[in-house]
């Protein structure tokens, strides 16, 4: 028979009523059940109970397994759920419990304090809100930037301070402190479109084989143009870096290649990073939509890198690091470069056509207007000469009047007044 549980002292134990119910159920049993009855009609080990006994005093483990019994129709054990599914469920529950952000936005900042709020505000304007922001002050020398970052406080935002080690090292430092499983590297002077994180995460969640996702970009500041890359496979990436700076990348892929190469602080560090990902077998995609805004100023690295002296060294380092890939795809790279050259020639032809179609007719109209103005000026010259002669006579008359007035005010004029009167009378007699 079932042994009675001794009654404990009365109190606020929440389990006391449950024990009472269990004792009442046990007391209602007619007597001890034979061992065979507990196991069902067969004596084999690990067989299910009889149907009318399954609900009686089940253990906790049996209760948890009860969900597997529904719909088995007398089968043995329930089917085991794959372990990866359990891990995903546990990871999801752990994330909710610990409030770990899904996306970590990595913001390196070197002397860009004047633009930092624009970049951070573009992150807070996202329709996808499960993010954190990690700003790394890469040893800024600008006093305004230093003061701003010393007291910078925004929600979901942390500020790290390091000595100046360059852009790739600053991004790596932010990634090391990040908690998200997706990274977005946003420079302190750029901006995100409000829907970028939502659309990028949707692309990653929709295809588990994709490790990174990029976008089209639009420039602002001193220049305005839109860049629309189409492919980010290895041949296309060897010819040109088609993945933009704020692309999303899974943390696992980032760590698999060791992040950014900190030796490439003078440029091409992002191009090298994406090439190493693709060479390791990671795939990416490009969303055909402008979702990133890239600031172009006189000091922008992309503009500085246009100079041959600045661009040659990092580009040579890139070629050396990926020499095997370039040798394997040399034909594809040459064809891509030829296509770029043809595109530039077509653009130049278009500019020349616009010049011929628009500028030359406008210049001809300007010549006609100038000729008409010269003709009108020629017709107006005689009138201008007459006006100048009239002005001269008026000036001389005014001068004479002033001289006469001066003479009449003089002493000599007063002394000779009687003589002038006699002369006047004499002239009158002669007339």
HELIX and SHEET records of a PDB file:
HELIX    1   1 UNK A   16  UNK A   27  1                                  12    
HELIX    2   2 UNK A   35  UNK A   39  1                                   5    
HELIX    3   3 UNK A   51  UNK A   53  5                                   3    
HELIX    4   4 UNK A   60  UNK A   69  1                                  10    
HELIX    5   5 UNK A   83  UNK A   98  1                                  16    
HELIX    6   6 UNK A  113  UNK A  124  1                                  12    
HELIX    7   7 UNK A  143  UNK A  150  1                                   8    
HELIX    8   8 UNK A  167  UNK A  177  1                                  11    
HELIX    9   9 UNK A  196  UNK A  206  1                                  11    
HELIX   10  10 UNK A  234  UNK A  239  1                                   6    
HELIX   11  11 UNK A  251  UNK A  256  1                                   6    
HELIX   12  12 UNK A  269  UNK A  279  1                                  11    
HELIX   13  13 UNK A  301  UNK A  304  1                                   4    
HELIX   14  14 UNK A  308  UNK A  321  1                                  14    
HELIX   15  15 UNK A  323  UNK A  328  1                                   6    
HELIX   16  16 UNK A  330  UNK A  354  1                                  25    
HELIX   17  17 UNK A  355  UNK A  359  3                                   5    
HELIX   18  18 UNK A  360  UNK A  408  1                                  49    
HELIX   19  19 UNK A  411  UNK A  415  1                                   5    
HELIX   20  20 UNK A  417  UNK A  430  1                                  14    
SHEET    1   A 7 UNK A 157  UNK A 162  0                                        
SHEET    2   A 7 UNK A 131  UNK A 138  1                                        
SHEET    3   A 7 UNK A 103  UNK A 109  1                                        
SHEET    4   A 7 UNK A 182  UNK A 185  1                                        
SHEET    5   A 7 UNK A 248  UNK A 250 -1                                        
SHEET    6   A 7 UNK A 210  UNK A 221 -1                                        
SHEET    7   A 7 UNK A 226  UNK A 227 -1                                        
SHEET    1   B 8 UNK A 157  UNK A 162  0                                        
SHEET    2   B 8 UNK A 131  UNK A 138  1                                        
SHEET    3   B 8 UNK A 103  UNK A 109  1                                        
SHEET    4   B 8 UNK A 182  UNK A 185  1                                        
SHEET    5   B 8 UNK A 248  UNK A 250 -1                                        
SHEET    6   B 8 UNK A 210  UNK A 221 -1                                        
SHEET    7   B 8 UNK A 283  UNK A 296  1                                        
SHEET    8   B 8 UNK A 191  UNK A 192 -1                                        
END                                                                             
